[in-house]
Amino acid sequence: MVYSYMVYRRFLYNVLYRLLFIAFQEEVKLQLHPVTIVLLVILAILIIALIVLYILGRKAQKKQEEQQAAIDAAKQNVTMLIIDKKRMKLKDAGLPDIVVQQTPKLLRGSKVPIVKGKVGPQIMSFICDDKIFDSIPVKKEVKATVSGLYITSVKGLRGNSISSEPPKKKSKFAQWKEELQKKAGAKPL
């Protein structure tokens, strides 16, 4: 049986009321130790906090899905020459004033990944997705998927593949072991 939010809230209010009523009633037949009363009240508060966080998390998830759908609807493929990429404060990034005004005041001072690129004859500043920021090559021409001023994905142009992870460096021991196996003619493990 599915209970609505109001039923949960009413249930929690009743439980909390009864706990507080038991805690502060003078003529109680069932005597509880003060530590037990404190623990029950703390438990009730934690349960309420978890339910509130669950509800807020669901709302934030819905909002994020709507924003992702809007980004996907407005995306375009653009060929651009990447001039520079940095993590810098939103105020100092050279973005249009309306973008800075629309961001919350607490986030204006946080560092975001900024990519400066030449699209056609115009040099523009873009906000980049954190997942692909490290894989964007500097001073190279790429084909990027852009939604407004937000870069969502990047592909290399002219057959250049852009790897998301650089190759792992081998440890000194692994290099030494590989050299010995080559000298001995054994197959590497």
N, CA and C atoms as a LAMMPS dump frame, in Angstrom:
ITEM: TIMESTEP
0
ITEM: NUMBER OF ATOMS
567
ITEM: BOX BOUNDS ff ff ff
-5.0000000000000000e+02 5.0000000000000000e+02
-5.0000000000000000e+02 5.0000000000000000e+02
-5.0000000000000000e+02 5.0000000000000000e+02
ITEM: ATOMS id mol type element x y z
1 1 1 N 0.846 -1.168 0
2 1 2 C 0 0 0
3 1 3 C 0.898 1.239 0
4 2 1 N 0.619 2.144 -0.876
5 2 2 C 1.443 3.332 -1.026
6 2 3 C 0.861 4.459 -0.186
7 3 1 N 1.71 5.025 0.666
8 3 2 C 1.283 6.135 1.507
9 3 3 C 1.783 7.432 0.897
10 4 1 N 1.005 8.44 1.008
11 4 2 C 1.425 9.727 0.472
12 4 3 C 2.31 10.442 1.496
13 5 1 N 2.86 11.539 1.064
14 5 2 C 3.733 12.342 1.912
15 5 3 C 2.991 12.835 3.149
16 6 1 N 1.731 13.196 2.986
17 6 2 C 0.958 13.72 4.116
18 6 3 C 0.75 12.647 5.187
19 7 1 N 0.537 11.412 4.766
20 7 2 C 0.331 10.327 5.726
21 7 3 C 1.615 10.092 6.519
22 8 1 N 2.777 10.106 5.808
23 8 2 C 4.051 9.939 6.501
24 8 3 C 4.274 11.068 7.501
25 9 1 N 3.991 12.264 7.079
26 9 2 C 4.2 13.41 7.957
27 9 3 C 3.309 13.326 9.189
28 10 1 N 2.042 12.954 9.012
29 10 2 C 1.108 12.836 10.124
30 10 3 C 1.572 11.732 11.083
31 11 1 N 2.055 10.614 10.519
32 11 2 C 2.539 9.509 11.341
33 11 3 C 3.739 9.961 12.182
34 12 1 N 4.685 10.669 11.545
35 12 2 C 5.867 11.125 12.279
36 12 3 C 5.504 12.143 13.359
37 13 1 N 4.544 13.021 13.061
38 13 2 C 4.099 13.965 14.083
39 13 3 C 3.494 13.236 15.277
40 14 1 N 2.689 12.207 15.014
41 14 2 C 2.081 11.44 16.108
42 14 3 C 3.137 10.722 16.939
43 15 1 N 4.11 10.116 16.279
44 15 2 C 5.167 9.407 17.007
45 15 3 C 5.977 10.392 17.852
46 16 1 N 6.356 11.522 17.256
47 16 2 C 7.125 12.517 17.989
48 16 3 C 6.316 13.083 19.161
49 17 1 N 5.036 13.322 18.938
50 17 2 C 4.179 13.852 20.007
51 17 3 C 4.101 12.861 21.16
52 18 1 N 3.936 11.578 20.839
53 18 2 C 3.84 10.569 21.9
54 18 3 C 5.155 10.433 22.654
55 19 1 N 6.279 10.5 21.906
56 19 2 C 7.569 10.416 22.585
57 19 3 C 7.776 11.594 23.527
58 20 1 N 7.451 12.769 23.059
59 20 2 C 7.61 13.952 23.909
60 20 3 C 6.611 13.937 25.061
61 21 1 N 5.406 13.434 24.804
62 21 2 C 4.393 13.346 25.85
63 21 3 C 4.857 12.39 26.95
64 22 1 N 5.438 11.247 26.537
65 22 2 C 5.955 10.287 27.516
66 22 3 C 7.14 10.892 28.258
67 23 1 N 7.978 11.621 27.551
68 23 2 C 9.178 12.171 28.162
69 23 3 C 8.859 13.23 29.209
70 24 1 N 7.842 14.032 28.979
71 24 2 C 7.572 15.142 29.871
72 24 3 C 6.368 14.943 30.785
73 25 1 N 5.712 13.818 30.709
74 25 2 C 4.563 13.566 31.584
75 25 3 C 5.086 13.15 32.964
76 26 1 N 4.501 13.706 33.982
77 26 2 C 4.985 13.435 35.333
78 26 3 C 4.447 12.117 35.88
79 27 1 N 3.215 11.795 35.615
80 27 2 C 2.607 10.585 36.173
81 27 3 C 2.57 9.483 35.12
82 28 1 N 3.705 8.956 34.792
83 28 2 C 3.787 7.919 33.792
84 28 3 C 3.908 6.577 34.499
85 29 1 N 3.105 5.62 34.051
86 29 2 C 3.175 4.286 34.65
87 29 3 C 4.46 3.587 34.208
88 30 1 N 4.823 3.808 32.966
89 30 2 C 6.034 3.214 32.429
90 30 3 C 7.17 4.221 32.591
91 31 1 N 8.054 3.963 33.526
92 31 2 C 9.164 4.873 33.776
93 31 3 C 10.326 4.51 32.847
94 32 1 N 10.769 5.499 32.074
95 32 2 C 11.911 5.3 31.186
96 32 3 C 13.111 6.038 31.756
97 33 1 N 14.244 5.454 31.55
98 33 2 C 15.488 6.075 31.98
99 33 3 C 15.709 7.331 31.131
100 34 1 N 16.26 8.404 31.709
101 34 2 C 16.466 9.639 30.935
102 34 3 C 17.326 9.446 29.681
103 35 1 N 18.289 8.544 29.733
104 35 2 C 19.126 8.279 28.561
105 35 3 C 18.28 7.673 27.448
106 36 1 N 17.35 6.79 27.808
107 36 2 C 16.46 6.174 26.825
108 36 3 C 15.573 7.22 26.172
109 37 1 N 15.075 8.135 26.958
110 37 2 C 14.221 9.2 26.426
111 37 3 C 15.006 10.061 25.443
112 38 1 N 16.219 10.428 25.811
113 38 2 C 17.056 11.252 24.935
114 38 3 C 17.347 10.5 23.634
115 39 1 N 17.67 9.213 23.735
116 39 2 C 17.952 8.423 22.543
117 39 3 C 16.728 8.295 21.639
118 40 1 N 15.548 8.14 22.214
119 40 2 C 14.328 8.058 21.417
120 40 3 C 14.04 9.373 20.692
121 41 1 N 14.245 10.48 21.37
122 41 2 C 14.026 11.78 20.732
123 41 3 C 15.035 11.99 19.603
124 42 1 N 16.3 11.641 19.834
125 42 2 C 17.321 11.769 18.795
126 42 3 C 16.991 10.863 17.609
127 43 1 N 16.527 9.652 17.878
128 43 2 C 16.133 8.725 16.822
129 43 3 C 14.983 9.298 15.995
130 44 1 N 14 9.888 16.657
131 44 2 C 12.868 10.483 15.936
132 44 3 C 13.333 11.638 15.054
133 45 1 N 14.238 12.464 15.568
134 45 2 C 14.751 13.591 14.792
135 45 3 C 15.546 13.093 13.587
136 46 1 N 16.345 12.032 13.767
137 46 2 C 17.107 11.475 12.653
138 46 3 C 16.193 10.897 11.582
139 47 1 N 15.13 10.232 11.989
140 47 2 C 14.189 9.676 11.018
141 47 3 C 13.533 10.797 10.213
142 48 1 N 13.138 11.865 10.891
143 48 2 C 12.531 13 10.201
144 48 3 C 13.533 13.627 9.236
145 49 1 N 14.785 13.756 9.668
146 49 2 C 15.816 14.347 8.808
147 49 3 C 16.052 13.488 7.568
148 50 1 N 16.071 12.164 7.727
149 50 2 C 16.263 11.278 6.581
150 50 3 C 15.116 11.397 5.588
151 51 1 N 13.91 11.488 6.089
152 51 2 C 12.759 11.617 5.189
153 51 3 C 12.807 12.943 4.441
154 52 1 N 13.171 14.016 5.13
155 52 2 C 13.284 15.321 4.477
156 52 3 C 14.375 15.286 3.405
157 53 1 N 15.53 14.678 3.715
158 53 2 C 16.604 14.579 2.734
159 53 3 C 16.198 13.733 1.533
160 54 1 N 15.432 12.682 1.762
161 54 2 C 14.959 11.843 0.667
162 54 3 C 14.055 12.642 -0.265
163 55 1 N 13.148 13.413 0.311
164 55 2 C 12.216 14.206 -0.494
165 55 3 C 12.969 15.286 -1.267
166 56 1 N 13.902 15.976 -0.607
167 56 2 C 14.685 17.001 -1.294
168 56 3 C 15.558 16.399 -2.397
169 57 1 N 16.095 15.216 -2.164
170 57 2 C 16.905 14.543 -3.173
171 57 3 C 16.102 14.189 -4.407
172 58 1 N 14.87 13.732 -4.201
173 58 2 C 14.012 13.412 -5.34
174 58 3 C 13.688 14.66 -6.145
175 59 1 N 13.417 15.779 -5.453
176 59 2 C 13.126 17.032 -6.16
177 59 3 C 14.346 17.5 -6.954
178 60 1 N 15.526 17.4 -6.35
179 60 2 C 16.752 17.818 -7.04
180 60 3 C 17.032 16.929 -8.248
181 61 1 N 16.739 15.642 -8.117
182 61 2 C 16.957 14.721 -9.225
183 61 3 C 16.012 15.042 -10.391
184 62 1 N 14.76 15.353 -10.093
185 62 2 C 13.815 15.733 -11.149
186 62 3 C 14.257 17.012 -11.844
187 63 1 N 14.733 17.976 -11.059
188 63 2 C 15.187 19.247 -11.622
189 63 3 C 16.4 19.021 -12.519
190 64 1 N 17.315 18.158 -12.098
191 64 2 C 18.51 17.878 -12.879
192 64 3 C 18.143 17.169 -14.185
193 65 1 N 17.164 16.265 -14.143
194 65 2 C 16.724 15.581 -15.361
195 65 3 C 16.093 16.562 -16.342
196 66 1 N 15.322 17.526 -15.848
197 66 2 C 14.734 18.539 -16.714
198 66 3 C 15.812 19.399 -17.363
199 67 1 N 16.837 19.773 -16.592
200 67 2 C 17.918 20.584 -17.139
201 67 3 C 18.701 19.805 -18.193
202 68 1 N 18.921 18.505 -17.952
203 68 2 C 19.64 17.685 -18.919
204 68 3 C 18.835 17.549 -20.208
205 69 1 N 17.515 17.443 -20.087
206 69 2 C 16.666 17.372 -21.285
207 69 3 C 16.738 18.681 -22.074
208 70 1 N 16.78 19.819 -21.372
209 70 2 C 16.892 21.115 -22.059
210 70 3 C 18.241 21.243 -22.759
211 71 1 N 19.302 20.753 -22.129
212 71 2 C 20.632 20.799 -22.742
213 71 3 C 20.658 19.924 -23.992
214 72 1 N 20.077 18.732 -23.908
215 72 2 C 20.052 17.832 -25.057
216 72 3 C 19.222 18.392 -26.206
217 73 1 N 18.166 19.132 -25.889
218 73 2 C 17.315 19.699 -26.935
219 73 3 C 18.017 20.83 -27.686
220 74 1 N 18.91 21.557 -27.025
221 74 2 C 19.548 22.727 -27.638
222 74 3 C 20.969 22.458 -28.123
223 75 1 N 21.414 21.213 -28.149
224 75 2 C 22.812 20.97 -28.507
225 75 3 C 23.045 21.074 -30.016
226 76 1 N 24.245 21.554 -30.357
227 76 2 C 24.669 21.718 -31.747
228 76 3 C 26.101 21.226 -31.88
229 77 1 N 26.439 20.732 -33.053
230 77 2 C 27.817 20.343 -33.319
231 77 3 C 28.547 21.517 -33.948
232 78 1 N 29.707 21.87 -33.385
233 78 2 C 30.465 23.037 -33.816
234 78 3 C 31.934 22.631 -33.947
235 79 1 N 32.576 23.132 -34.999
236 79 2 C 34.015 22.943 -35.141
237 79 3 C 34.702 24.168 -34.555
238 80 1 N 35.634 23.92 -33.647
239 80 2 C 36.308 25.042 -32.99
240 80 3 C 37.775 24.727 -32.773
241 81 1 N 38.554 25.802 -32.706
242 81 2 C 39.968 25.705 -32.38
243 81 3 C 40.106 26.053 -30.904
244 82 1 N 40.588 25.133 -30.107
245 82 2 C 40.747 25.36 -28.672
246 82 3 C 41.998 26.197 -28.461
247 83 1 N 41.826 27.364 -27.863
248 83 2 C 42.954 28.256 -27.608
249 83 3 C 43.55 28.007 -26.232
250 84 1 N 42.667 27.906 -25.221
251 84 2 C 43.144 27.773 -23.85
252 84 3 C 42.068 27.113 -23.014
253 85 1 N 42.481 26.453 -21.959
254 85 2 C 41.527 25.897 -20.996
255 85 3 C 42.087 26.081 -19.598
256 86 1 N 41.209 26.508 -18.675
257 86 2 C 41.618 26.76 -17.298
258 86 3 C 40.442 26.517 -16.368
259 87 1 N 40.768 26.325 -15.119
260 87 2 C 39.745 26.361 -14.072
261 87 3 C 39.854 27.732 -13.429
262 88 1 N 38.799 28.525 -13.563
263 88 2 C 38.833 29.869 -13.019
264 88 3 C 37.473 30.257 -12.475
265 89 1 N 37.481 31.335 -11.692
266 89 2 C 36.236 31.81 -11.098
267 89 3 C 35.315 32.329 -12.196
268 90 1 N 34.022 32.188 -11.95
269 90 2 C 33.03 32.569 -12.943
270 90 3 C 33.093 34.062 -13.256
271 91 1 N 33.425 34.867 -12.233
272 91 2 C 33.516 36.32 -12.435
273 91 3 C 34.656 36.689 -13.38
274 92 1 N 35.766 35.938 -13.284
275 92 2 C 36.971 36.262 -14.038
276 92 3 C 37.05 35.554 -15.386
277 93 1 N 36.031 34.78 -15.741
278 93 2 C 36.109 33.928 -16.922
279 93 3 C 35.862 34.663 -18.228
280 94 1 N 35.312 35.863 -18.182
281 94 2 C 35.034 36.588 -19.41
282 94 3 C 33.732 36.158 -20.06
283 95 1 N 32.845 35.579 -19.273
284 95 2 C 31.534 35.185 -19.786
285 95 3 C 30.628 36.419 -19.838
286 96 1 N 29.549 36.369 -20.615
287 96 2 C 28.624 37.513 -20.646
288 96 3 C 28.054 37.824 -19.26
289 97 1 N 27.727 39.102 -19.052
290 97 2 C 27.23 39.541 -17.741
291 97 3 C 25.948 38.834 -17.338
292 98 1 N 25.101 38.519 -18.296
293 98 2 C 23.821 37.882 -17.957
294 98 3 C 24.047 36.486 -17.377
295 99 1 N 25.094 35.791 -17.834
296 99 2 C 25.405 34.457 -17.297
297 99 3 C 25.839 34.578 -15.843
298 100 1 N 26.669 35.573 -15.558
299 100 2 C 27.152 35.77 -14.189
300 100 3 C 25.992 36.183 -13.281
301 101 1 N 25.084 37.017 -13.772
302 101 2 C 23.957 37.469 -12.96
303 101 3 C 22.974 36.342 -12.658
304 102 1 N 22.833 35.386 -13.577
305 102 2 C 21.864 34.305 -13.376
306 102 3 C 22.374 33.215 -12.445
307 103 1 N 23.661 33.15 -12.2
308 103 2 C 24.179 32.124 -11.295
309 103 3 C 23.966 32.561 -9.852
310 104 1 N 23.746 31.609 -8.95
311 104 2 C 23.597 31.958 -7.534
312 104 3 C 24.864 32.623 -7.005
313 105 1 N 24.691 33.504 -6.038
314 105 2 C 25.827 34.296 -5.538
315 105 3 C 26.907 33.434 -4.906
316 106 1 N 26.52 32.325 -4.281
317 106 2 C 27.523 31.461 -3.66
318 106 3 C 28.402 30.775 -4.693
319 107 1 N 27.863 30.524 -5.882
320 107 2 C 28.628 29.814 -6.906
321 107 3 C 29.47 30.743 -7.777
322 108 1 N 29.293 32.032 -7.662
323 108 2 C 30.059 32.958 -8.496
324 108 3 C 31.545 32.919 -8.177
325 109 1 N 31.894 32.615 -6.953
326 109 2 C 33.304 32.568 -6.563
327 109 3 C 33.94 31.213 -6.759
328 110 1 N 33.146 30.185 -7.076
329 110 2 C 33.718 28.85 -7.238
330 110 3 C 34.386 28.717 -8.608
331 111 1 N 35.385 27.87 -8.677
332 111 2 C 36.122 27.682 -9.921
333 111 3 C 35.395 26.682 -10.811
334 112 1 N 35.262 27.04 -12.081
335 112 2 C 34.603 26.179 -13.064
336 112 3 C 35.552 25.973 -14.241
337 113 1 N 35.406 24.872 -14.968
338 113 2 C 36.267 24.646 -16.136
339 113 3 C 35.849 25.545 -17.298
340 114 1 N 36.739 26.406 -17.728
341 114 2 C 36.484 27.36 -18.808
342 114 3 C 37.388 27.017 -19.994
343 115 1 N 36.805 26.998 -21.188
344 115 2 C 37.546 26.733 -22.415
345 115 3 C 37.384 27.94 -23.33
346 116 1 N 38.508 28.491 -23.793
347 116 2 C 38.457 29.576 -24.778
348 116 3 C 38.703 28.962 -26.136
349 117 1 N 37.765 29.232 -27.045
350 117 2 C 37.867 28.643 -28.365
351 117 3 C 37.497 29.622 -29.448
352 118 1 N 38.006 29.356 -30.634
353 118 2 C 37.702 30.196 -31.792
354 118 3 C 36.69 29.448 -32.644
355 119 1 N 35.472 30.007 -32.699
356 119 2 C 34.404 29.432 -33.503
357 119 3 C 34.2 30.372 -34.672
358 120 1 N 34.591 29.933 -35.868
359 120 2 C 34.545 30.834 -37.012
360 120 3 C 35.543 31.956 -36.796
361 121 1 N 35.13 33.212 -36.989
362 121 2 C 36.059 34.319 -36.76
363 121 3 C 36.037 34.846 -35.326
364 122 1 N 35.137 34.312 -34.503
365 122 2 C 34.917 34.877 -33.169
366 122 3 C 35.558 34.009 -32.079
367 123 1 N 36.193 34.648 -31.106
368 123 2 C 36.768 33.956 -29.953
369 123 3 C 35.768 34.056 -28.815
370 124 1 N 35.419 32.897 -28.245
371 124 2 C 34.402 32.854 -27.196
372 124 3 C 34.904 32.046 -26.007
373 125 1 N 34.301 32.304 -24.844
374 125 2 C 34.573 31.512 -23.646
375 125 3 C 33.398 30.561 -23.433
376 126 1 N 33.71 29.306 -23.164
377 126 2 C 32.697 28.29 -22.93
378 126 3 C 32.895 27.682 -21.55
379 127 1 N 31.806 27.229 -20.963
380 127 2 C 31.877 26.435 -19.741
381 127 3 C 31.89 24.978 -20.188
382 128 1 N 32.795 24.206 -19.628
383 128 2 C 32.967 22.827 -20.059
384 128 3 C 32.443 21.861 -18.995
385 129 1 N 32.04 20.693 -19.429
386 129 2 C 31.627 19.639 -18.515
387 129 3 C 32.87 19.101 -17.799
388 130 1 N 32.744 18.858 -16.49
389 130 2 C 33.899 18.377 -15.715
390 130 3 C 34.433 17.047 -16.23
391 131 1 N 33.558 16.193 -16.746
392 131 2 C 33.973 14.858 -17.171
393 131 3 C 34.926 14.901 -18.358
394 132 1 N 34.752 15.882 -19.239
395 132 2 C 35.565 15.91 -20.453
396 132 3 C 36.635 16.988 -20.442
397 133 1 N 36.722 17.762 -19.376
398 133 2 C 37.664 18.89 -19.342
399 133 3 C 39.107 18.429 -19.528
400 134 1 N 39.495 17.343 -18.887
401 134 2 C 40.882 16.883 -18.971
402 134 3 C 41.225 16.315 -20.349
403 135 1 N 40.22 15.856 -21.096
404 135 2 C 40.494 15.238 -22.387
405 135 3 C 40.5 16.233 -23.547
406 136 1 N 40.204 17.5 -23.289
407 136 2 C 40.19 18.501 -24.365
408 136 3 C 41.624 18.91 -24.685
409 137 1 N 42.042 18.775 -25.949
410 137 2 C 43.408 19.175 -26.316
411 137 3 C 43.492 20.688 -26.522
412 138 1 N 44.619 21.263 -26.175
413 138 2 C 44.843 22.699 -26.353
414 138 3 C 45.571 22.92 -27.673
415 139 1 N 45.252 24.012 -28.344
416 139 2 C 45.86 24.41 -29.617
417 139 3 C 45.57 23.403 -30.726
418 140 1 N 44.39 22.767 -30.666
419 140 2 C 43.994 21.825 -31.715
420 140 3 C 42.558 22.104 -32.105
421 141 1 N 42.21 21.663 -33.288
422 141 2 C 40.858 21.841 -33.785
423 141 3 C 40.039 20.602 -33.437
424 142 1 N 38.874 20.827 -32.87
425 142 2 C 38.012 19.721 -32.437
426 142 3 C 36.589 19.965 -32.91
427 143 1 N 35.822 18.903 -32.894
428 143 2 C 34.397 18.992 -33.175
429 143 3 C 33.698 18.814 -31.829
430 144 1 N 33.028 19.873 -31.351
431 144 2 C 32.431 19.87 -30.019
432 144 3 C 30.917 19.925 -30.124
433 145 1 N 30.268 19.294 -29.172
434 145 2 C 28.816 19.403 -29.034
435 145 3 C 28.563 20.478 -27.991
436 146 1 N 27.911 21.565 -28.414
437 146 2 C 27.725 22.739 -27.576
438 146 3 C 26.244 22.996 -27.393
439 147 1 N 25.87 23.33 -26.171
440 147 2 C 24.505 23.743 -25.858
441 147 3 C 24.591 25.133 -25.241
442 148 1 N 24.385 26.162 -26.053
443 148 2 C 24.557 27.531 -25.567
444 148 3 C 26.032 27.82 -25.364
445 149 1 N 26.444 28.047 -24.11
446 149 2 C 27.851 28.256 -23.771
447 149 3 C 28.436 27.059 -23.031
448 150 1 N 27.787 25.898 -23.119
449 150 2 C 28.179 24.725 -22.353
450 150 3 C 28.647 23.626 -23.298
451 151 1 N 29.887 23.194 -23.155
452 151 2 C 30.424 22.113 -23.985
453 151 3 C 30.115 20.786 -23.303
454 152 1 N 29.401 19.912 -24.031
455 152 2 C 29.012 18.634 -23.442
456 152 3 C 29.887 17.478 -23.902
457 153 1 N 30.405 17.526 -25.139
458 153 2 C 31.3 16.461 -25.593
459 153 3 C 32.242 17.004 -26.657
460 154 1 N 33.368 16.302 -26.831
461 154 2 C 34.402 16.728 -27.773
462 154 3 C 34.902 15.511 -28.531
463 155 1 N 35.068 15.69 -29.846
464 155 2 C 35.652 14.649 -30.688
465 155 3 C 36.784 15.26 -31.473
466 156 1 N 37.79 14.474 -31.738
467 156 2 C 38.923 14.975 -32.501
468 156 3 C 38.548 15.174 -33.961
469 157 1 N 39.189 16.116 -34.612
470 157 2 C 38.943 16.389 -36.016
471 157 3 C 40.077 15.785 -36.829
472 158 1 N 39.803 15.398 -38.056
473 158 2 C 40.784 14.802 -38.971
474 158 3 C 41.354 13.495 -38.439
475 159 1 N 40.496 12.666 -37.889
476 159 2 C 40.9 11.334 -37.461
477 159 3 C 41.686 11.276 -36.172
478 160 1 N 41.881 12.393 -35.524
479 160 2 C 42.604 12.381 -34.247
480 160 3 C 41.642 11.936 -33.16
481 161 1 N 41.939 10.844 -32.533
482 161 2 C 41.074 10.391 -31.446
483 161 3 C 41.529 11.034 -30.149
484 162 1 N 40.563 11.423 -29.345
485 162 2 C 40.862 12.041 -28.053
486 162 3 C 40.574 10.997 -26.989
487 163 1 N 41.601 10.555 -26.307
488 163 2 C 41.401 9.553 -25.268
489 163 3 C 41.044 10.26 -23.973
490 164 1 N 40.113 9.649 -23.233
491 164 2 C 39.693 10.265 -21.983
492 164 3 C 40.722 10.046 -20.883
493 165 1 N 41.51 8.975 -20.981
494 165 2 C 42.521 8.703 -19.97
495 165 3 C 43.897 8.597 -20.628
496 166 1 N 44.887 9.265 -20.084
497 166 2 C 46.24 9.078 -20.617
498 166 3 C 46.717 7.672 -20.243
499 167 1 N 47.636 7.107 -21.034
500 167 2 C 48.112 5.759 -20.701
501 167 3 C 48.811 5.75 -19.343
502 168 1 N 48.606 4.659 -18.6
503 168 2 C 49.2 4.555 -17.264
504 168 3 C 50.703 4.352 -17.37
505 169 1 N 51.419 5.016 -16.494
506 169 2 C 52.863 4.824 -16.436
507 169 3 C 53.145 3.571 -15.624
508 170 1 N 54.093 2.804 -16.098
509 170 2 C 54.449 1.588 -15.377
510 170 3 C 55.442 1.921 -14.276
511 171 1 N 55.367 1.167 -13.214
512 171 2 C 56.298 1.369 -12.119
513 171 3 C 57.686 0.872 -12.535
514 172 1 N 58.674 1.271 -11.79
515 172 2 C 60.051 0.869 -12.09
516 172 3 C 60.195 -0.654 -12.047
517 173 1 N 59.523 -1.277 -11.074
518 173 2 C 59.602 -2.731 -10.947
519 173 3 C 58.983 -3.405 -12.164
520 174 1 N 57.832 -2.891 -12.631
521 174 2 C 57.166 -3.486 -13.789
522 174 3 C 58.013 -3.318 -15.047
523 175 1 N 58.67 -2.157 -15.206
524 175 2 C 59.556 -1.951 -16.352
525 175 3 C 60.746 -2.903 -16.293
526 176 1 N 61.316 -3.054 -15.129
527 176 2 C 62.466 -3.938 -14.946
528 176 3 C 62.088 -5.38 -15.248
529 177 1 N 60.898 -5.803 -14.752
530 177 2 C 60.436 -7.173 -14.983
531 177 3 C 60.197 -7.413 -16.474
532 178 1 N 59.627 -6.421 -17.153
533 178 2 C 59.363 -6.554 -18.583
534 178 3 C 60.661 -6.67 -19.381
535 179 1 N 61.673 -5.872 -19.009
536 179 2 C 62.972 -5.947 -19.687
537 179 3 C 63.604 -7.324 -19.509
538 180 1 N 63.536 -7.866 -18.299
539 180 2 C 64.108 -9.189 -18.045
540 180 3 C 63.383 -10.272 -18.834
541 181 1 N 62.071 -10.137 -18.97
542 181 2 C 61.312 -11.125 -19.738
543 181 3 C 61.652 -11.045 -21.209
544 182 1 N 61.87 -9.835 -21.727
545 182 2 C 62.257 -9.69 -23.124
546 182 3 C 63.629 -10.328 -23.374
547 183 1 N 64.572 -10.112 -22.442
548 183 2 C 65.914 -10.674 -22.597
549 183 3 C 65.872 -12.197 -22.546
550 184 1 N 65.014 -12.721 -21.687
551 184 2 C 64.936 -14.167 -21.546
552 184 3 C 64.107 -14.816 -22.646
553 185 1 N 63.34 -14.006 -23.377
554 185 2 C 62.508 -14.543 -24.446
555 185 3 C 61.188 -15.081 -23.948
556 186 1 N 60.818 -14.753 -22.744
557 186 2 C 59.547 -15.247 -22.196
558 186 3 C 58.42 -14.308 -22.587
559 187 1 N 57.216 -14.867 -22.533
560 187 2 C 56.031 -14.049 -22.837
561 187 3 C 55.713 -13.161 -21.647
562 188 1 N 55.337 -11.875 -21.898
563 188 2 C 54.994 -11.011 -20.772
564 188 3 C 53.699 -11.477 -20.089
565 189 1 N 53.672 -11.31 -18.78
566 189 2 C 52.487 -11.728 -18.019
567 189 3 C 51.382 -10.725 -18.12
